[in-house]
Amino acid sequence: GYYFAWVAVSYLIREPRLLVGLLVLYFVRGLLPPPGAIFGAWRRAGYLREQVKVNRSNITARRDLATIYLNLLRPGRAIPLLEEGLLLAPNDAELIYLHGVALHRAGRHDAALAQLLAALERDGRLRHGHPYFVAGEALLALKRWDDAADAFERYLDFNSSDVAAHTCLARAHAGSGDAGGARKWLLAGLSTWHGLPGAHKRRQFGAYLRGQWARIFVL
């Protein structure tokens, strides 16, 4: 959506040099929420905030509003909502997982790991193993390379066609000094992408590009 809008503006004002900005958008993509998340937030956030105010026991509203904040890359706003929800339902695996995600994105990686592991203890198949992926990201940030590799391998047991996970696993091996293992997993991810059906290829094209970037500049 951002790319299309940038191209459209460049065309309308007849300024092709603006297309250089596409490179900037690519490199800051992790700091920008997806357009769909923004439109969804406009529709629902106000209503959910009102529900949270009027009903202190509404766990669902807190969870859904926190999810919107996570989609908008505002984990600091999500954390207190999830903590309020956990006071009401301390054993809810989904809430614990989301709390772990929010803590990780807020840079509190050790605290995030504790929550992600707690979520998996309650439901080992939660979100098709995605807590393992987030735990792997947190472990990469902490430079715990071997533990990160283990987490990504566990995630790939659930989602063997996830190209991003292959690249992250390669980074974990590279961090531990295992260049051969890093190359093996990176090439496995790129090969996996080539074998995907068309719709899945389009969905993971960004992960494929990041894998190629890692192949050229990192590994």
Backbone bond lengths (Angstrom), bond angles and torsions (degrees), N, CA, C in turn:
res aa  C-N    CA-C-N  psi(-1)  N-CA   C-N-CA  omega(-1)  CA-C   N-CA-C  phi
1 G - - - 1.451 - - 1.524 112.70 -
2 Y 1.335 116.49 -44.98 1.458 120.11 178.07 1.529 110.84 -64.17
3 Y 1.328 116.29 -41.99 1.462 119.63 -179.39 1.526 111.01 -63.05
4 F 1.347 115.74 -44.57 1.461 119.44 -179.53 1.528 110.59 -61.95
5 A 1.336 116.55 -43.94 1.462 120.21 -179.42 1.525 110.71 -62.39
6 W 1.335 117.44 -39.97 1.464 120.97 -179.24 1.530 110.51 -65.03
7 V 1.348 115.45 -44.23 1.469 119.51 178.52 1.521 110.37 -62.66
8 A 1.346 117.01 -41.12 1.462 121.23 -178.59 1.533 110.92 -62.98
9 V 1.337 116.22 -43.70 1.462 119.58 178.91 1.526 110.50 -63.55
10 S 1.335 116.92 -42.66 1.468 120.75 178.55 1.526 111.39 -59.03
11 Y 1.325 115.85 -39.89 1.473 120.18 -179.68 1.531 110.74 -70.38
12 L 1.341 116.32 -43.60 1.466 119.63 -175.21 1.525 112.06 -65.10
13 I 1.323 117.39 -36.50 1.466 119.03 -178.61 1.535 111.29 -97.53
14 R 1.348 115.84 5.61 1.466 121.27 176.18 1.533 111.77 55.38
15 E 1.328 115.01 49.03 1.463 119.86 -179.29 1.530 108.81 -130.05
16 P 1.344 117.79 83.62 1.467 120.37 -176.64 1.522 113.75 -63.12
17 R 1.333 117.84 -22.78 1.461 119.11 -179.91 1.527 112.03 -62.75
18 L 1.326 116.46 -21.76 1.464 119.19 177.65 1.523 112.25 -64.98
19 L 1.333 116.71 -18.83 1.458 119.07 -178.91 1.524 112.06 -63.37
20 V 1.337 116.67 -19.40 1.466 119.66 174.13 1.528 109.84 -58.88
21 G 1.335 115.81 -28.69 1.461 119.86 179.32 1.516 113.51 -62.15
22 L 1.335 117.80 -18.81 1.460 120.21 176.99 1.527 110.80 -61.31
23 L 1.330 115.65 -34.72 1.466 118.78 176.94 1.521 111.04 -65.38
24 V 1.329 115.86 -39.64 1.462 119.50 178.19 1.528 110.13 -63.16
25 L 1.339 116.19 -44.01 1.464 119.92 178.75 1.521 111.12 -59.84
26 Y 1.326 116.29 -38.84 1.461 119.21 -179.00 1.531 110.65 -63.68
27 F 1.325 116.83 -43.27 1.455 119.40 -175.29 1.532 112.99 -76.02
28 V 1.333 117.40 -21.50 1.474 119.21 178.64 1.518 111.49 -104.47
29 R 1.336 116.58 14.23 1.469 119.81 -175.42 1.528 111.91 -57.81
30 G 1.353 116.26 -32.74 1.456 119.07 -179.76 1.512 113.78 -70.02
31 L 1.327 117.49 -14.87 1.467 121.22 179.67 1.516 112.18 -96.63
32 L 1.337 117.37 -6.77 1.463 121.75 -177.16 1.518 110.29 -108.78
33 P 1.316 118.11 128.67 1.465 119.28 174.23 1.517 110.17 -69.76
34 P 1.342 117.93 150.51 1.459 119.35 176.97 1.520 110.84 -63.38
35 P 1.351 117.75 146.93 1.467 120.09 -178.63 1.521 113.22 -55.47
36 G 1.333 116.34 -38.56 1.465 119.12 179.66 1.514 112.34 -60.43
37 A 1.348 116.29 -35.96 1.463 119.93 178.51 1.521 110.87 -65.16
38 I 1.334 116.67 -37.43 1.464 120.19 179.95 1.520 110.74 -65.38
39 F 1.339 116.91 -47.65 1.460 119.93 -179.57 1.522 111.56 -64.55
40 G 1.334 116.00 -39.29 1.460 118.97 177.34 1.516 111.88 -64.24
41 A 1.339 115.81 -37.44 1.462 119.79 179.05 1.517 111.03 -64.76
42 W 1.312 117.41 -40.88 1.463 120.76 178.48 1.528 110.85 -58.74
43 R 1.311 115.21 -39.04 1.465 118.58 -176.12 1.524 112.76 -74.51
44 R 1.341 116.99 -38.08 1.454 119.20 -167.44 1.526 116.01 -111.32
45 A 1.335 118.02 -26.53 1.463 119.63 -171.02 1.516 112.49 -60.45
46 G 1.328 117.15 -43.67 1.462 119.85 -179.40 1.518 112.06 -60.02
47 Y 1.327 115.35 -45.88 1.464 120.10 179.25 1.527 110.85 -61.25
48 L 1.332 117.27 -44.86 1.458 120.41 -178.19 1.520 112.11 -66.78
49 R 1.334 116.90 -37.69 1.467 118.90 177.18 1.522 110.80 -60.70
50 E 1.319 116.11 -39.15 1.467 120.08 178.26 1.525 110.74 -65.10
51 Q 1.334 116.56 -40.85 1.459 120.45 178.53 1.525 111.61 -63.29
52 V 1.320 116.61 -38.62 1.459 120.69 178.73 1.528 110.45 -64.34
53 K 1.331 116.69 -38.40 1.465 120.44 -179.02 1.522 112.08 -68.50
54 V 1.321 117.20 -43.67 1.462 120.21 -171.80 1.522 113.02 -85.52
55 N 1.334 117.65 -18.55 1.463 119.81 -176.51 1.522 109.33 -133.45
56 R 1.313 115.94 97.96 1.461 120.93 -175.59 1.524 112.24 -67.87
57 S 1.322 117.87 -16.62 1.465 120.55 -179.03 1.527 112.95 -100.69
58 N 1.321 117.49 9.74 1.466 120.72 -177.82 1.535 109.52 -83.19
59 I 1.321 115.06 92.01 1.465 120.55 -178.92 1.513 110.65 -69.56
60 T 1.325 116.79 -39.96 1.462 120.99 -176.38 1.524 111.48 -60.89
61 A 1.337 116.92 -42.83 1.463 120.35 179.92 1.522 110.58 -63.36
62 R 1.313 117.14 -40.81 1.463 120.49 178.27 1.529 111.05 -64.27
63 R 1.320 115.89 -44.02 1.468 119.27 179.37 1.525 111.05 -63.08
64 D 1.326 117.03 -45.51 1.465 120.16 -176.62 1.530 111.44 -68.42
65 L 1.336 117.00 -39.03 1.467 119.89 178.23 1.531 110.02 -67.50
66 A 1.322 117.09 -39.90 1.464 120.40 176.94 1.527 110.81 -62.22
67 T 1.330 116.72 -38.21 1.461 120.49 178.52 1.525 110.90 -63.81
68 I 1.328 116.42 -39.45 1.472 119.64 176.32 1.520 110.43 -61.56
69 Y 1.322 117.12 -44.63 1.465 119.91 179.07 1.528 111.14 -62.65
70 L 1.329 117.50 -37.47 1.462 119.89 177.04 1.525 110.48 -65.41
71 N 1.330 117.37 -40.78 1.458 120.34 177.42 1.526 112.10 -64.22
72 L 1.330 115.97 -29.67 1.459 121.06 178.23 1.529 112.21 -88.66
73 L 1.340 115.59 8.97 1.468 121.44 178.38 1.527 112.02 60.28
74 R 1.321 115.42 42.22 1.463 120.91 176.82 1.528 108.92 -125.75
75 P 1.330 117.46 68.03 1.469 120.11 -175.82 1.517 113.46 -63.03
76 G 1.332 117.14 -29.06 1.457 119.35 179.59 1.515 113.03 -61.36
77 R 1.331 116.58 -30.59 1.470 120.46 177.18 1.524 111.10 -78.51
78 A 1.332 116.40 -27.33 1.471 120.19 -177.74 1.524 112.17 -77.66
79 I 1.332 117.32 -34.37 1.465 120.71 -172.09 1.527 112.88 -57.54
80 P 1.348 120.48 -51.63 1.472 118.14 -178.58 1.526 113.01 -63.25
81 L 1.319 118.16 -34.66 1.464 120.50 177.44 1.525 110.85 -62.78
82 L 1.329 116.22 -43.16 1.458 120.07 -179.77 1.523 111.24 -69.64
83 E 1.311 116.40 -35.67 1.473 119.01 177.19 1.524 111.09 -66.43
84 E 1.332 117.06 -37.30 1.467 120.18 174.77 1.524 110.17 -63.58
85 G 1.331 116.86 -42.35 1.459 120.17 178.35 1.518 112.04 -63.31
86 L 1.324 117.17 -38.46 1.465 120.37 -179.02 1.528 112.13 -70.60
87 L 1.310 117.26 -26.32 1.467 118.96 173.22 1.528 110.86 -64.02
88 L 1.323 115.59 -32.72 1.466 120.89 -179.98 1.524 112.13 -85.27
89 A 1.344 116.74 -32.17 1.468 120.45 -177.89 1.531 108.36 -139.56
90 P 1.337 117.64 76.21 1.468 120.80 -172.05 1.522 114.66 -66.62
91 N 1.320 118.01 -16.51 1.460 120.39 -177.98 1.523 113.30 -106.31
92 D 1.315 117.09 12.31 1.462 121.13 -179.69 1.534 109.27 -75.31
93 A 1.330 116.78 111.12 1.470 121.10 -174.97 1.523 111.80 -61.86
94 E 1.333 117.53 -37.87 1.460 120.57 -178.83 1.523 111.03 -65.49
95 L 1.332 117.26 -43.73 1.463 120.81 178.04 1.532 111.19 -63.63
96 I 1.318 116.03 -41.71 1.465 119.75 179.61 1.519 110.00 -63.06
97 Y 1.339 116.38 -42.75 1.468 120.60 178.11 1.527 111.24 -60.95
98 L 1.331 116.84 -48.66 1.467 120.08 -179.57 1.526 111.31 -62.07
99 H 1.330 116.29 -36.53 1.466 120.10 176.67 1.535 109.76 -62.52
100 G 1.332 116.12 -41.66 1.453 119.67 176.98 1.519 112.48 -62.46
101 V 1.340 116.76 -41.58 1.464 120.97 177.80 1.529 110.16 -61.09
102 A 1.331 116.08 -46.69 1.462 120.48 -178.17 1.532 110.87 -62.96
103 L 1.319 116.99 -43.01 1.467 120.32 179.15 1.527 110.95 -62.97
104 H 1.319 116.41 -42.03 1.470 120.02 178.38 1.523 111.09 -61.25
105 R 1.328 116.73 -46.15 1.460 119.70 -178.12 1.520 111.82 -69.70
106 A 1.323 116.37 -21.31 1.467 120.05 176.32 1.527 111.84 -86.40
107 G 1.337 117.16 1.64 1.453 120.97 178.41 1.507 115.12 88.11
108 R 1.335 118.06 7.14 1.468 122.22 -179.29 1.532 107.93 -98.20
109 H 1.310 115.75 72.01 1.462 120.66 -166.65 1.530 113.06 -70.66
110 D 1.328 118.07 -39.57 1.466 119.77 179.70 1.522 110.96 -63.34
111 A 1.330 116.71 -45.30 1.464 120.20 178.15 1.520 110.74 -63.99
112 A 1.323 116.48 -36.88 1.466 120.52 178.85 1.522 110.58 -61.81
113 L 1.334 117.44 -43.58 1.464 120.72 -178.80 1.525 111.58 -59.69
114 A 1.320 116.38 -41.64 1.462 119.65 179.46 1.529 111.08 -59.90
115 Q 1.322 117.00 -41.98 1.459 120.59 -179.68 1.523 111.94 -71.14
116 L 1.317 117.37 -40.43 1.466 120.38 -179.78 1.526 111.05 -64.20
117 L 1.326 116.56 -40.88 1.458 119.85 177.65 1.527 111.03 -67.31
118 A 1.342 116.04 -37.15 1.462 119.44 177.64 1.528 111.00 -64.31
119 A 1.323 116.39 -39.13 1.473 119.98 177.94 1.521 110.77 -62.84
120 L 1.339 116.70 -42.24 1.470 120.25 -179.65 1.525 111.59 -68.82
121 E 1.329 117.36 -31.48 1.460 119.63 176.45 1.523 111.28 -63.05
122 R 1.323 116.95 -33.46 1.456 121.16 179.70 1.525 112.82 -82.90
123 D 1.327 116.58 -30.42 1.463 120.33 179.86 1.531 108.27 -151.40
124 G 1.317 116.34 98.78 1.448 121.33 -175.54 1.520 114.66 -67.66
125 R 1.335 117.16 -14.04 1.464 120.46 179.59 1.531 111.86 -112.99
126 L 1.311 115.84 19.04 1.461 120.86 -177.75 1.526 111.15 -56.92
127 R 1.326 115.81 128.40 1.471 122.72 178.06 1.527 112.15 48.75
128 H 1.319 115.26 40.37 1.468 121.22 177.56 1.528 111.86 53.38
129 G 1.344 114.87 40.38 1.453 119.95 174.27 1.516 115.75 83.25
130 H 1.339 118.53 7.14 1.462 119.25 -175.78 1.528 114.21 -61.55
131 P 1.345 119.94 -27.75 1.471 117.79 174.04 1.534 113.04 -56.08
132 Y 1.334 117.04 -31.21 1.463 119.41 177.10 1.531 110.84 -65.27
133 F 1.334 116.57 -39.06 1.464 120.02 179.75 1.524 110.50 -63.61
134 V 1.339 116.86 -47.15 1.474 120.01 -179.70 1.524 110.25 -64.86
135 A 1.340 116.57 -39.08 1.461 119.82 176.79 1.524 110.32 -61.59
136 G 1.336 116.57 -39.67 1.462 119.94 177.13 1.513 111.75 -61.39
137 E 1.331 116.83 -42.24 1.467 120.14 177.78 1.537 110.59 -61.49
138 A 1.340 116.51 -43.68 1.465 120.16 179.36 1.525 110.81 -62.80
139 L 1.329 116.43 -40.43 1.465 120.31 180.00 1.527 111.35 -68.42
140 L 1.332 117.30 -35.47 1.466 119.75 173.42 1.525 110.45 -60.64
141 A 1.345 116.07 -43.58 1.467 119.60 179.77 1.528 111.30 -62.28
142 L 1.337 116.43 -31.74 1.469 121.13 179.33 1.525 112.23 -87.29
143 K 1.350 116.66 -1.01 1.465 123.63 -179.18 1.525 112.26 60.56
144 R 1.324 115.58 33.08 1.466 121.30 173.17 1.531 106.61 -94.96
145 W 1.320 114.50 77.86 1.469 120.78 -166.49 1.521 113.56 -61.32
146 D 1.324 117.49 -46.71 1.465 119.98 -176.22 1.527 111.07 -65.84
147 D 1.336 116.42 -41.74 1.462 119.69 178.23 1.526 110.61 -65.49
148 A 1.330 116.73 -37.65 1.459 120.40 177.78 1.523 110.48 -62.84
149 A 1.340 116.38 -44.05 1.465 119.88 178.99 1.521 110.58 -59.84
150 D 1.326 116.72 -42.65 1.463 120.24 178.94 1.529 111.14 -61.55
151 A 1.336 116.87 -42.23 1.463 120.33 -179.50 1.531 111.12 -63.88
152 F 1.326 117.87 -43.82 1.462 119.96 -179.65 1.528 111.76 -68.70
153 E 1.315 117.43 -34.54 1.465 119.32 176.37 1.523 110.63 -64.73
154 R 1.331 116.92 -39.57 1.463 119.88 177.01 1.528 110.80 -64.79
155 Y 1.329 116.07 -39.28 1.464 118.93 177.66 1.522 110.83 -64.31
156 L 1.333 117.50 -40.96 1.462 120.55 -179.31 1.517 112.04 -66.77
157 D 1.325 118.33 -20.92 1.457 120.33 172.85 1.523 111.17 -61.63
158 F 1.333 115.89 -30.37 1.466 121.01 177.63 1.527 111.43 -89.55
159 N 1.328 117.36 -36.12 1.473 122.12 -170.98 1.524 109.43 -134.18
160 S 1.314 116.08 74.30 1.461 120.48 -173.13 1.523 112.86 -69.42
161 S 1.345 118.21 -15.77 1.467 120.53 -177.91 1.523 113.06 -98.78
162 D 1.332 118.03 11.25 1.464 121.30 -179.60 1.529 109.13 -81.24
163 V 1.327 116.38 107.91 1.465 121.52 -176.50 1.524 111.13 -65.77
164 A 1.337 117.25 -39.52 1.464 120.65 -179.21 1.521 111.17 -60.59
165 A 1.324 117.10 -38.02 1.462 120.30 -179.82 1.520 111.07 -66.31
166 H 1.339 117.15 -38.16 1.460 119.88 175.88 1.534 110.92 -60.98
167 T 1.335 116.16 -42.79 1.465 119.66 179.94 1.523 110.68 -65.18
168 C 1.329 117.04 -42.21 1.468 120.09 178.74 1.528 110.77 -63.82
169 L 1.330 116.39 -39.91 1.464 119.68 177.96 1.525 110.13 -63.93
170 A 1.332 116.83 -38.93 1.465 120.41 175.82 1.524 110.88 -61.48
171 R 1.330 117.38 -40.43 1.468 120.61 179.03 1.531 110.80 -64.41
172 A 1.330 116.25 -37.53 1.461 119.08 178.31 1.525 110.36 -63.07
173 H 1.332 117.54 -43.17 1.465 120.32 178.21 1.532 111.00 -66.16
174 A 1.332 115.84 -39.50 1.467 118.86 177.86 1.522 110.31 -62.43
175 G 1.327 117.40 -40.65 1.460 120.70 179.64 1.511 113.01 -62.26
176 S 1.337 116.12 -33.97 1.470 119.89 179.96 1.517 112.37 -84.93
177 G 1.344 116.97 0.91 1.459 120.80 178.68 1.509 114.73 88.21
178 D 1.333 117.81 8.71 1.459 122.35 179.97 1.529 109.04 -93.01
179 A 1.322 116.97 81.70 1.458 120.87 -176.93 1.523 111.85 -64.00
180 G 1.335 116.97 -37.44 1.461 119.98 179.55 1.515 112.00 -64.00
181 G 1.336 116.47 -44.29 1.456 120.12 178.20 1.516 111.82 -65.05
182 A 1.333 115.75 -37.98 1.466 119.87 179.05 1.526 110.54 -62.45
183 R 1.312 116.05 -46.03 1.467 119.76 -179.56 1.536 110.83 -64.90
184 K 1.315 115.94 -40.61 1.468 120.51 -179.83 1.526 111.57 -58.04
185 W 1.333 116.69 -48.56 1.462 119.66 -175.85 1.517 111.88 -74.37
186 L 1.319 117.02 -33.80 1.452 119.08 178.13 1.527 110.64 -65.18
187 L 1.327 116.79 -46.72 1.460 120.17 179.17 1.525 111.28 -65.73
188 A 1.335 116.85 -32.82 1.463 120.20 176.82 1.526 110.61 -63.49
189 G 1.341 116.46 -40.11 1.458 119.88 178.65 1.516 112.14 -66.17
190 L 1.326 116.72 -43.77 1.463 120.00 179.45 1.522 110.79 -65.62
191 S 1.335 116.88 -39.39 1.457 120.52 176.55 1.524 111.11 -64.61
192 T 1.342 116.25 -38.27 1.462 120.50 177.92 1.520 110.72 -60.20
193 W 1.325 116.75 -42.98 1.465 120.15 -179.66 1.520 111.09 -60.58
194 H 1.313 117.57 -41.99 1.469 120.99 -179.23 1.527 111.33 -63.82
195 G 1.318 117.85 -26.24 1.454 120.84 -179.13 1.517 114.99 -90.61
196 L 1.330 117.73 -0.11 1.463 121.04 -177.90 1.523 111.49 -79.21
197 P 1.357 117.49 152.83 1.469 120.19 170.82 1.532 110.33 -62.31
198 G 1.333 116.20 161.63 1.460 121.44 -173.87 1.511 114.34 -54.33
199 A 1.339 117.66 -46.03 1.465 120.59 -177.69 1.519 111.07 -63.43
200 H 1.319 116.95 -40.18 1.467 120.42 179.38 1.525 110.85 -70.53
201 K 1.323 116.50 -33.96 1.463 118.75 175.90 1.518 111.10 -61.15
202 R 1.330 115.69 -45.18 1.471 118.90 -179.92 1.524 110.66 -63.13
203 R 1.313 117.05 -39.57 1.459 120.78 -178.38 1.525 111.38 -65.71
204 Q 1.315 116.96 -32.60 1.468 120.35 -176.68 1.529 112.41 -106.87
205 F 1.309 117.19 18.56 1.462 119.04 -177.63 1.526 111.50 -63.36
206 G 1.324 117.33 -39.53 1.466 120.21 177.55 1.513 111.27 -60.70
207 A 1.348 117.05 -41.64 1.467 120.31 177.95 1.517 110.78 -65.02
208 Y 1.333 116.87 -35.86 1.462 121.09 177.31 1.534 110.54 -63.46
209 L 1.337 117.01 -44.59 1.467 120.04 178.31 1.527 111.30 -62.57
210 R 1.335 116.79 -40.83 1.461 119.31 178.63 1.530 110.81 -65.71
211 G 1.344 116.58 -33.77 1.454 119.78 175.29 1.516 111.79 -64.91
212 Q 1.339 115.96 -41.37 1.461 119.46 177.51 1.528 110.86 -65.62
213 W 1.332 115.91 -38.68 1.472 119.93 177.00 1.529 110.06 -59.99
214 A 1.337 116.38 -45.17 1.463 120.06 179.16 1.521 110.44 -63.78
215 R 1.304 116.95 -37.77 1.475 120.81 -179.54 1.528 111.15 -63.26
216 I 1.320 116.81 -37.75 1.458 120.82 -175.20 1.522 112.22 -85.06
217 F 1.351 116.20 -44.66 1.461 119.41 -168.16 1.523 114.71 -108.01
218 V 1.317 117.15 -19.14 1.461 118.64 -174.88 1.515 111.78 -108.76
219 L 1.336 116.18 -46.92 1.449 119.66 -174.35 1.522 111.64 -102.16
